[in-house]
C-alpha cells in the first residue's frame, strides 16, 4: 500500500528517541497518521512543525497499519509566524482543533482547501474571519452545520443577528427580541451581510464568531473529549481578547 | 525462565537514552569485565547522585545543594535571567561560555496535544522571581518551534510590567552553515533579521 499527497502538519509526537508519529491533514486521505523514522533528528525536526506544508509519501504493508511517511518540506509555514504571537496562537489553535475534531482517514477535501487557503492568507488582515469560517465548515463537515439562511421564528432572511443555541438556526432581530438574553450573537460576516475589514467592528465580530462556533464545537464535537476543546483554542481567544482592537470594544 | 542478574542489568541499561538492547548488552559485558575499575565506582556514583542531586529551589537547575552553584555565584550577573526549557539547554548555554547571568528552567514547553499547560511549567515561579527582584532583562531561550515560541509569547505576556526588557534568541544561519543546505524557514528568518555589516 502506498500513496502520495500534499499534507499539512497538524501534530508530531515523539516516538522513541529518533522517530515521530506525524499527523497530516491531506487533500485526498483526510487526517492521516504515519511514523517518520529519524523525524526527531536534527535535520528533519524542522520539517514537522505545525502548519508546515509537505509533499508526503505514505507506505504500509496493509492499509490498516500505521505505516510510514517520507516527507519533503514544500512550505515552512510555521517559521513565517514564529515572531507574531497572535498568528502563532491562531495557527496552533487551527491545527489543534482540526487534530482533535477530525476522525482519521476520512477525506474532507473542502476542509483541506479552506485550511490551506487560511495558512496562505495568514499575513492578510482578514485571516481571523477565515478562521471562524473554517470552524463553521468543520461543524458542517462533522454533520452539525448551522442553518443561517433564514430566521427560525419568522422565516425572514434579513436582519439576522442571533443564533439559537438549541437548533443552531439563525434568528432575526425582531424574532429574537423576546429571548435575546438566551441567544448567541451572529456576526454580520457569517450572516452574509458583508465581509469584515481590519477595523474595530471586524475584530469584535471575530470574537462573536468564535463564541458561536466554540459553543457548537463544545456541544457536538468535543463533548466526549476529555477537557473539551483544545487548550490552544482558548489561548488564541485569550490573546485575541487582549489585543488592542478587542479591548477597546 | 527466571530473569538473571545479568538480564536485569541489560534491561536497566537498555532504558537509558541512546542504548538499545544490543548496545545495552555490550555495556553490561564491559561492566562485568571491569568490576573494580568501572562497575563498582559506577554503582557508587549512581547511588550518590540518586541520593544527593536535586532541583535548585530558585532556578530548577540540578545540583547537590538546595541552591545551585550558579545561583550562589556572586560573580554572575544577577540582573539577567535566561529562561530555558530543560536543564540540558542550560548546560548547552554554559558550554558556550558566553553567558554569565542566572537561569530559570521551565521544565518543558506548552504542548496542548500532550496536555501540558501553564500550570505544569515553572512559569509562576519565574513571574514571582521577576516581581521580587531587580532583574532588568529576561532572555527567553526556548526552541524555535511552534510550541517553544508559543511558550515564549505566553511568558512575555505574563511578565509584562515586571521587567524592563524581555528578549528572545535570534534565529538564522548557523556558524559554518551553507545557504544551499538551509531550509526555507531558517533562510527567511535570517533574511528578515539581517543587519548592517
Interface residues (C-beta under 8 A of the other chain):
Chain A: X11 X13 X17 X45 X46 X47 X49 X50 X51 X73 X75 X76 X78 X79 X80 X82 X83 X85 X88 X89 X91 X92 X96 X99 X227 X230 X231 X232 X235 X239 X242
Chain B: X17 X18 X110 X112 X113 X114 X115 X117 X144 X145 X146 X147 X149 X150 X153 X154 X156 X157 X171 X183 X184 X185 X186 X188 X189
